């Protein structure tokens, strides 16, 4: 019996070490708008409520860093949607914006 339990524990440990430490998924969305319009909206945290329900309408938002581009950040606290932060970590004009999002319990995502 002890041998079976020890074998099961070793099997579970082996499976745990075989699993990846991080997972990655990419979300791609086609938006019927000029790339420049989308870029300007996503590259400025002060405009997030125009395109995302992330912070909610009742959120108290605080902004830090530059107005837009790398380093621009937003922190919010909302009774309905909780608290979190969003920071722009990469910005390539008219084509790419990478955000670091931390909305509390779910942890950090890029």
PyMOL commands that set and color helices and strands:
alter all, ss='L'
color gray80, all
select helices_A, chain A and resi 2-18+35-42+45-50
alter helices_A, ss='H'
color red, helices_A
select strands_A, chain A and resi 60-64+73-78+82-92+96-102+108-109
alter strands_A, ss='S'
color yellow, strands_A
deselect
rebuild
show_as cartoon
